[in-house]
Amino acid sequence: MRFYEYESRAIVRDAGIPVTDYGFARTAEEAREIAERIGGPTVIKSQVLTGGRMKAGGVQFADTPDEAAEHAEAILSLEINGHMPRGVLVDPRAQVKQEYYAGVVWDGTAKRPLLLFSDMGGIDIEQVAEEHPDHVGRRHFSNLLPFSDFQAKQAIADAGVTGGALGRLTPIVARLARLFRDRDMTLAEINPLAQLEDGTFVALDAHMEMENEGMPRQKAVLAKLGIDESEGTREGHEPSEFEAAVKAIDSADHRGVIQGKDTGFHGNLGLVIGAGGGSLTLTDAVRSQGGSPANYSEIGGNPSVAKACGLAKQVLQKDGVEKIAVMMSIVSNTRVDIVARGVIKACLELGKDPGETIAIFRIPGAWEEEGFKILDRYGVEYCDRSVSMHEAARRAVAKIQGAPA
């Protein structure tokens, strides 16, 4: 679940982090009224769920309420990267002395949240980390145990901040870390976190993303922001026909889970793959062997035969798909025979020979022997856990390229 900047500011404010006296406007007249209330120079910012606002003209500076209204009217009709703005954020033009960066992300490798802090705010943290690594403090912390202010202080100090700034930044950064954990966030970022000329610290921008599975637990937060279920998870793009079809199949049956993404994929090898992060590994394995994936997918949790069949049929019906690779990276409780029945059923219903259509089947797990018997019956090549993911991917790519597997 992604949030607009004005919503992220509200989340940050409710966590006890100081913010400016901003306002959200849906019309030019509302923007004028907010600028009058602020009573000074303002910044008018487009509220879209995409980057590149400044370059596109979605951020403008105004000296008077009338100028704020003029800018708001222009921005409200400005499309940015295919997104029309929900409104504009009207912000006081701050007198900034120093800009900092504070953020928390989920580190999938360490399986823990990672707190990042830099005394070089206002620019991408990736650029700072690459060009000035000594200006970035990093600290992992527990997602279960209480977060202490000292942990925040360590990350800030690691970036070279000392003295009074260190003491005043510590509780702000600590609140951000607790917000990340308590609100089921996958990203909680303030950039810049600014020290103003009067010595105060405020969040001048905020970016929040919530774990989709955490949304039911955060109903009170979403309701306070005026977000209802009709908005979904605000994906960064409109779902393709393939993605929408897979989601509908998944929603219609509570058993197991399937997912499918094909935005940015244009290959000829369809993927019916699973095992969480293993799906990413398997997709990369196909690419590393010279293959061209037609999609990304997830299948697991013991889906029904109908569900496995539905995913496979959607993959097989994608333009350009010649064969499919059915793979999982680890031994799981997903029954091998169910997936085998599902993908073979999909082939047969589409009038395709399973032995020719399924380039490789590598799913180690429960009911393996039964699954392999079914695959044998239809001449499908399969392999067990003794064959690596990369080797299985190589065999699939070799088949689709016409080389000996």
Backbone torsions as a table, in degrees:
resi	resn	phi	psi	omega
1	MET	NA	121.2	179.7
2	ARG	-102.5	150.2	-178.0
3	PHE	-118.7	145.3	171.1
4	TYR	-68.7	161.8	-178.2
5	GLU	-59.2	-42.3	-177.6
6	TYR	-65.3	-30.5	176.0
7	GLU	-73.8	-41.2	178.5
8	SER	-62.0	-39.1	177.3
9	ARG	-60.6	-40.3	-179.9
10	ALA	-66.3	-40.2	177.8
11	ILE	-62.3	-44.5	179.0
12	VAL	-62.6	-45.7	-179.5
13	ARG	-61.2	-42.9	-179.1
14	ASP	-66.9	-20.3	177.1
15	ALA	-84.2	0.5	178.3
16	GLY	91.9	13.0	179.1
17	ILE	-94.1	129.3	-177.1
18	PRO	-66.9	138.5	176.5
19	VAL	-130.8	169.2	177.8
20	THR	-76.8	171.0	179.5
21	ASP	-84.5	66.7	-175.5
22	TYR	-84.2	173.1	173.4
23	GLY	-149.6	154.0	179.6
24	PHE	-109.5	132.2	-177.7
25	ALA	-129.3	139.9	175.5
26	ARG	-101.7	-11.9	179.4
27	THR	-133.8	163.8	178.5
28	ALA	-63.6	-37.7	-179.2
29	GLU	-66.0	-38.9	176.6
30	GLU	-64.1	-37.4	178.0
31	ALA	-63.9	-39.5	177.9
32	ARG	-61.6	-44.6	-178.2
33	GLU	-63.3	-40.1	178.9
34	ILE	-66.6	-41.3	178.9
35	ALA	-63.2	-37.6	177.2
36	GLU	-64.8	-40.2	178.2
37	ARG	-64.7	-41.9	179.6
38	ILE	-63.5	-41.0	173.5
39	GLY	73.0	38.7	178.1
40	GLY	-175.9	-173.2	177.8
41	PRO	-57.7	142.5	-177.0
42	THR	-131.0	166.7	173.5
43	VAL	-118.8	129.8	179.9
44	ILE	-107.4	119.5	-172.4
45	LYS	-123.0	127.1	177.0
46	SER	-62.8	139.2	178.4
47	GLN	-104.8	90.7	178.9
48	VAL	-129.6	155.5	179.4
49	LEU	-92.8	55.4	178.2
50	THR	-157.6	164.4	178.5
51	GLY	-92.0	-174.5	177.0
52	GLY	77.8	22.5	-177.8
53	ARG	-64.7	-43.9	-176.3
54	MET	-62.9	-47.4	-178.7
55	LYS	-64.2	-32.3	-177.7
56	ALA	-82.7	-5.7	-178.1
57	GLY	90.6	15.6	-178.3
58	GLY	-87.0	3.6	175.3
59	VAL	-128.7	119.8	-177.4
60	GLN	-132.6	154.5	-178.4
61	PHE	-110.3	137.9	-177.6
62	ALA	-129.9	142.5	178.1
63	ASP	-98.1	-23.0	-177.6
64	THR	-132.5	162.6	176.2
65	PRO	-59.8	-37.7	178.8
66	ASP	-63.8	-41.1	178.9
67	GLU	-67.4	-36.4	177.1
68	ALA	-61.7	-41.6	179.1
69	ALA	-65.0	-41.3	179.2
70	GLU	-62.2	-45.9	179.1
71	HIS	-64.2	-41.4	-179.2
72	ALA	-61.6	-42.4	-179.7
73	GLU	-61.6	-40.7	179.7
74	ALA	-69.4	-42.3	-177.5
75	ILE	-68.0	-36.7	-178.1
76	LEU	-63.9	-19.6	177.8
77	SER	-106.5	10.2	-176.7
78	LEU	-96.5	118.3	176.6
79	GLU	-84.1	133.0	-179.7
80	ILE	-124.9	116.3	179.7
81	ASN	50.6	40.8	178.0
82	GLY	82.3	4.7	-179.0
83	HIS	-112.4	131.1	170.7
84	MET	-92.5	139.3	-175.1
85	PRO	-68.1	144.6	173.3
86	ARG	-76.0	-26.9	-179.2
87	GLY	176.6	-161.7	176.2
88	VAL	-129.9	148.3	173.2
89	LEU	-99.5	127.5	178.7
90	VAL	-105.7	118.8	-170.7
91	ASP	-125.3	142.0	173.2
92	PRO	-62.7	142.0	176.4
93	ARG	-77.2	108.0	-171.9
94	ALA	-80.1	146.8	173.4
95	GLN	-93.1	97.2	-170.1
96	VAL	-93.7	131.4	175.7
97	LYS	-95.2	-40.5	-177.5
98	GLN	-151.8	138.1	178.2
99	GLU	-109.9	135.3	178.1
100	TYR	-122.4	166.0	174.0
101	TYR	-121.4	136.1	173.4
102	ALA	-138.5	130.7	-179.0
103	GLY	-156.3	155.6	174.3
104	VAL	-130.8	130.8	177.5
105	VAL	-128.4	161.7	175.1
106	TRP	-88.5	122.4	178.0
107	ASP	-93.0	103.6	-176.5
108	GLY	-67.0	-28.4	179.4
109	THR	-71.5	-47.8	179.9
110	ALA	-81.3	-14.9	-177.3
111	LYS	57.7	39.4	177.3
112	ARG	-147.5	157.2	174.3
113	PRO	-67.9	147.8	178.9
114	LEU	-121.5	120.4	177.1
115	LEU	-90.1	129.3	179.1
116	LEU	-121.3	138.1	176.8
117	PHE	-142.8	141.8	177.9
118	SER	-143.9	146.7	174.5
119	ASP	-88.9	11.0	176.2
120	MET	-118.9	79.8	-178.6
121	GLY	-90.6	174.5	178.1
122	GLY	88.3	-8.2	176.8
123	ILE	-130.1	168.1	-177.0
124	ASP	-61.4	133.5	-179.7
125	ILE	-64.5	-29.1	177.8
126	GLU	-62.4	-40.9	178.9
127	GLN	-66.4	-41.9	178.7
128	VAL	-63.3	-45.2	-178.2
129	ALA	-61.7	-34.9	-179.1
130	GLU	-77.6	-42.9	-173.9
131	GLU	-92.4	-27.6	-177.6
132	HIS	-138.3	64.5	-175.0
133	PRO	-60.2	-25.8	179.6
134	ASP	-73.4	-7.5	178.7
135	HIS	-100.8	13.1	179.8
136	VAL	-122.8	123.2	174.2
137	GLY	-98.5	139.2	-177.2
138	ARG	-131.9	135.4	176.6
139	ARG	-148.2	122.7	170.3
140	HIS	-79.0	151.3	175.1
141	PHE	-146.0	164.2	-176.5
142	SER	-73.0	143.3	175.0
143	ASN	-87.9	-1.3	-176.9
144	LEU	-117.6	-42.6	-177.3
145	LEU	-79.6	155.4	179.1
146	PRO	-59.0	143.7	178.2
147	PHE	-92.7	128.7	-178.4
148	SER	-99.6	152.4	176.7
149	ASP	-60.0	-30.3	-178.1
150	PHE	-63.1	-34.3	178.0
151	GLN	-63.7	-40.9	176.5
152	ALA	-65.0	-41.8	-179.2
153	LYS	-61.1	-37.7	178.5
154	GLN	-63.0	-45.9	-179.3
155	ALA	-63.1	-41.0	-179.8
156	ILE	-66.9	-44.0	179.6
157	ALA	-64.2	-34.4	178.6
158	ASP	-62.1	-23.7	178.8
159	ALA	-87.4	1.6	175.3
160	GLY	96.0	9.5	-179.6
161	VAL	-85.9	134.8	-179.4
162	THR	-135.7	180.0	171.4
163	GLY	66.9	-146.9	-176.1
164	GLY	-63.3	-35.5	179.6
165	ALA	-61.8	-38.5	179.3
166	LEU	-61.8	-44.1	-178.6
167	GLY	-68.0	-36.4	-176.7
168	ARG	-81.5	-27.7	179.5
169	LEU	-78.8	-29.0	-173.4
170	THR	-55.4	-51.9	-179.1
171	PRO	-65.6	-30.3	178.9
172	ILE	-66.5	-47.8	-179.0
173	VAL	-67.3	-36.0	177.7
174	ALA	-63.6	-40.2	177.7
175	ARG	-65.2	-34.9	177.5
176	LEU	-64.8	-41.9	179.0
177	ALA	-64.0	-40.8	179.2
178	ARG	-69.2	-37.0	175.7
179	LEU	-58.4	-46.0	-179.7
180	PHE	-54.9	-48.5	-177.1
181	ARG	-72.2	-46.8	-173.6
182	ASP	-72.5	-24.7	-176.9
183	ARG	-105.9	15.4	175.8
184	ASP	56.2	43.3	-179.5
185	MET	-84.2	151.8	168.1
186	THR	-104.0	-17.3	176.0
187	LEU	-150.6	130.5	173.9
188	ALA	-137.2	110.7	-169.4
189	GLU	-135.0	135.8	172.0
190	ILE	-121.3	115.7	-178.4
191	ASN	-152.9	103.0	8.6
192	PRO	-96.0	152.3	164.0
193	LEU	-95.9	110.0	-166.1
194	ALA	-107.4	143.3	165.9
195	GLN	-96.6	121.5	-178.1
196	LEU	-84.3	170.0	-178.4
197	GLU	-61.4	-27.0	179.5
198	ASP	-84.5	3.9	176.4
199	GLY	92.9	-7.9	179.8
200	THR	-80.3	160.8	179.2
201	PHE	-117.0	133.4	178.8
202	VAL	-142.0	153.0	172.9
203	ALA	-84.6	115.8	-179.9
204	LEU	-91.0	-13.6	176.5
205	ASP	-158.3	153.0	179.4
206	ALA	-148.7	146.4	180.0
207	HIS	-135.3	119.6	-177.7
208	MET	-126.3	139.0	172.5
209	GLU	-136.0	130.6	-176.5
210	MET	-105.7	143.2	174.5
211	GLU	-59.3	126.8	-177.9
212	ASN	-56.6	-39.8	-178.8
213	GLU	-69.3	-15.3	179.2
214	GLY	-87.1	-9.0	-175.9
215	MET	-58.5	-40.8	177.9
216	PRO	-61.3	-30.6	178.9
217	ARG	-78.0	-17.5	-175.3
218	GLN	-110.3	30.3	-177.7
219	LYS	-58.6	-37.1	-178.9
220	ALA	-65.1	-40.7	178.6
221	VAL	-64.3	-46.7	-178.6
222	LEU	-65.1	-40.3	179.8
223	ALA	-64.3	-39.0	179.2
224	LYS	-63.1	-31.8	178.9
225	LEU	-85.0	-4.7	-179.5
226	GLY	78.2	25.8	-178.9
227	ILE	-100.0	124.5	177.8
228	ASP	-112.6	176.1	-174.1
229	GLU	-63.6	-22.9	-177.1
230	SER	-64.3	-19.1	-179.2
231	GLU	-82.8	-9.8	179.5
232	GLY	62.4	-141.8	-178.9
233	THR	-106.9	6.0	177.5
234	ARG	55.0	57.8	177.5
235	GLU	-60.6	157.2	-176.8
236	GLY	-73.5	-4.6	178.8
237	HIS	-150.7	160.9	175.2
238	GLU	-70.3	130.0	-179.5
239	PRO	-58.1	138.0	176.2
240	SER	-73.4	171.0	177.6
241	GLU	-59.4	-39.4	178.9
242	PHE	-62.6	-48.7	-177.9
243	GLU	-63.6	-41.5	179.8
244	ALA	-66.1	-39.0	-179.5
245	ALA	-66.6	-43.3	179.1
246	VAL	-64.0	-40.8	179.1
247	LYS	-63.0	-39.6	179.5
248	ALA	-65.4	-39.8	178.1
249	ILE	-63.9	-42.6	-179.3
250	ASP	-64.8	-41.5	-177.1
251	SER	-69.5	-26.3	-175.5
252	ALA	-78.4	-10.3	-175.3
253	ASP	-141.3	122.6	-175.5
254	HIS	-76.5	-12.5	-174.6
255	ARG	-81.1	123.7	178.5
256	GLY	66.6	-168.7	-179.1
257	VAL	-147.0	141.1	171.3
258	ILE	-133.9	147.3	175.2
259	GLN	-140.7	154.2	177.8
260	GLY	-148.5	133.4	175.7
261	LYS	-131.1	137.9	176.0
262	ASP	-136.6	7.6	176.9
263	THR	-65.6	122.8	-179.0
264	GLY	88.7	-3.8	178.7
265	PHE	-103.3	133.3	-178.8
266	HIS	-141.8	31.5	-174.2
267	GLY	-91.3	-172.7	-177.8
268	ASN	-112.5	-4.1	178.7
269	LEU	-107.6	109.5	178.8
270	GLY	-76.1	146.4	-176.8
271	LEU	-119.0	125.1	169.7
272	VAL	-116.7	92.2	-168.2
273	ILE	-132.7	163.0	-178.0
274	GLY	-157.7	-170.7	179.2
275	ALA	91.8	46.6	172.9
276	GLY	58.5	-124.6	179.0
277	GLY	-61.1	-16.7	177.6
278	GLY	-63.5	-26.1	178.0
279	SER	-63.4	-38.9	176.4
280	LEU	-64.8	-43.1	179.6
281	THR	-61.7	-42.1	-178.9
282	LEU	-68.2	-38.9	176.5
283	THR	-62.3	-44.7	178.2
284	ASP	-65.1	-35.1	179.4
285	ALA	-63.1	-41.3	177.8
286	VAL	-62.3	-44.6	-179.7
287	ARG	-65.4	-40.3	-178.5
288	SER	-65.3	-22.4	178.4
289	GLN	-92.5	9.5	177.7
290	GLY	89.4	8.0	-179.9
291	GLY	-84.6	167.2	-178.5
292	SER	-126.5	96.3	-178.6
293	PRO	-63.6	143.0	178.1
294	ALA	-94.0	-11.7	-176.2
295	ASN	-169.0	173.3	169.7
296	TYR	-119.4	147.2	179.3
297	SER	-151.4	169.4	174.2
298	GLU	-139.8	132.8	173.1
299	ILE	-142.7	133.3	-178.9
300	GLY	178.7	-174.6	177.9
301	GLY	68.7	27.1	-179.1
302	ASN	58.1	66.7	175.9
303	PRO	-71.3	164.3	175.8
304	SER	-74.8	166.1	175.6
305	VAL	-59.9	-40.5	-179.0
306	ALA	-62.3	-37.8	-179.0
307	LYS	-69.8	-44.7	177.4
308	ALA	-62.9	-39.7	178.3
309	CYS	-64.7	-43.2	-178.7
310	GLY	-61.0	-44.6	178.6
311	LEU	-63.4	-46.8	-178.6
312	ALA	-61.4	-40.1	179.4
313	LYS	-64.3	-41.1	178.8
314	GLN	-64.4	-39.3	178.5
315	VAL	-66.0	-45.5	-177.4
316	LEU	-65.6	-26.1	-178.0
317	GLN	-89.7	1.2	176.3
318	LYS	-70.3	143.7	179.2
319	ASP	-58.4	131.3	174.5
320	GLY	90.5	-10.6	-177.8
321	VAL	-74.2	126.0	180.0
322	GLU	-103.7	-40.5	179.6
323	LYS	-143.3	167.5	175.1
324	ILE	-123.5	150.3	172.5
325	ALA	-113.0	127.7	-179.1
326	VAL	-111.4	110.5	-171.2
327	MET	-145.6	149.5	167.2
328	MET	-133.7	153.4	-172.5
329	SER	-90.2	-24.3	-173.3
330	ILE	-132.8	168.6	173.9
331	VAL	-77.2	126.2	-177.3
332	SER	-133.5	-178.8	178.3
333	ASN	-87.5	1.5	177.5
334	THR	-68.7	126.4	-176.6
335	ARG	-72.0	124.8	-178.6
336	VAL	-63.5	-38.6	-177.2
337	ASP	-65.9	-32.9	-179.7
338	ILE	-67.5	-45.5	179.6
339	VAL	-65.3	-40.2	178.6
340	ALA	-60.2	-46.8	178.4
341	ARG	-60.4	-41.4	-176.7
342	GLY	-65.0	-47.8	-176.4
343	VAL	-72.0	-34.1	176.7
344	ILE	-68.0	-41.2	177.4
345	LYS	-59.6	-40.1	179.2
346	ALA	-62.6	-43.2	179.3
347	CYS	-62.0	-47.3	-176.7
348	LEU	-65.0	-41.0	-179.8
349	GLU	-66.3	-24.0	177.8
350	LEU	-96.0	7.0	177.9
351	GLY	72.7	29.8	-178.9
352	LYS	-112.7	149.5	177.8
353	ASP	-80.1	116.1	-178.9
354	PRO	-56.4	-38.2	-179.1
355	GLY	-63.9	-30.8	179.0
356	GLU	-90.5	-27.1	-172.6
357	THR	-88.1	-36.5	-179.6
358	ILE	-89.7	106.1	-175.2
359	ALA	-68.4	-37.4	178.5
360	ILE	-157.9	148.7	175.5
361	PHE	-129.5	111.2	178.9
362	ARG	-132.3	92.4	175.8
363	ILE	-133.4	97.5	174.1
364	PRO	-78.9	137.1	-179.9
365	GLY	166.3	-155.8	-176.6
366	ALA	-71.9	149.0	178.3
367	TRP	56.0	42.6	-178.0
368	GLU	-63.9	-49.4	-175.6
369	GLU	-60.2	-41.9	179.6
370	GLU	-64.2	-40.3	178.6
371	GLY	-64.3	-41.5	-179.1
372	PHE	-66.9	-32.0	177.0
373	LYS	-64.5	-41.3	178.7
374	ILE	-64.1	-44.1	-180.0
375	LEU	-63.8	-39.7	178.0
376	ASP	-59.3	-40.5	-176.6
377	ARG	-60.9	-31.4	-177.7
378	TYR	-106.5	10.5	174.8
379	GLY	69.7	30.8	-179.9
380	VAL	-91.0	131.5	177.3
381	GLU	-74.0	131.4	178.6
382	TYR	-136.2	164.3	176.1
383	CYS	-147.5	156.3	-178.7
384	ASP	-98.7	-166.1	-174.7
385	ARG	-68.2	-13.3	178.5
386	SER	-70.8	-15.9	177.5
387	VAL	-98.6	125.5	-176.3
388	SER	-67.7	162.6	177.5
389	MET	-60.3	-42.8	-177.1
390	HIS	-67.9	-34.4	177.2
391	GLU	-69.4	-40.9	177.5
392	ALA	-62.5	-41.9	177.7
393	ALA	-63.5	-38.9	179.6
394	ARG	-62.0	-43.2	-178.9
395	ARG	-64.2	-41.5	179.1
396	ALA	-63.3	-45.5	-179.5
397	VAL	-65.4	-39.0	179.0
398	ALA	-62.1	-39.9	179.5
399	LYS	-64.7	-42.7	-176.2
400	ILE	-74.2	-22.7	177.5
401	GLN	-91.6	-1.0	176.0
402	GLY	84.0	8.5	178.9
403	ALA	-92.7	159.2	177.7
404	PRO	-61.5	131.5	-179.7
405	ALA	-75.2	NA	NA
